[in-house]
């Protein structure tokens, strides 16, 4: 094989070298353009991401702030309801103590009345027994029996009326604080529920 001549190969080599340099230059320019475009894209992405991230952070902070404010409002409302409930319970206990005192007074007065009635009945029966021994005839005994029966019935009805009146009066007195407390409590409950 014959070797190509040096003269003919030089322009081809120069042309090939020029083409190669031109191709490298073109590739380098293309690579720089790609790097510039990629850098710009990354820069745009980062800047828009930073903006979006800042907006998202602001939204999160706003939502957290709103949630905290709502939590504070709810806690305040619950605290008010609890204080009102405690106040109502205290008032209810005071009312029960007052009713207990009235009931104790009722029991004391009714007991005293029953003891007095028992003593009166015993005295009346003692007098009747004395009269019984002074009876001379059967008709005297029947008359004494009728009088004793009438006296017992009168005493029974009088004492029943007196005790019923006392019970009615004391029941009204004992229920008055409860009725007032129920009225106050229903007003307090309405007020709490409205808030």
Long-range contacts (C-beta under 8 A, 24 or more apart in sequence): 77-195, 80-192, 80-195, 81-192, 84-188, 84-191, 84-192, 85-192, 87-188, 88-185, 88-188, 88-189, 91-181, 91-184, 91-185, 92-181, 92-185, 95-177, 95-178, 95-180, 95-181, 98-177, 99-174, 99-175, 99-177, 99-178, 102-170, 102-173, 102-174, 102-177, 103-170, 103-174, 105-170, 106-166, 106-167, 106-170, 106-171, 106-174, 109-166, 109-170, 110-163, 110-166, 110-167, 110-170, 113-159, 113-162, 113-163, 113-166, 114-163, 117-155, 117-159, 120-155, 121-152, 121-155, 124-151, 124-155
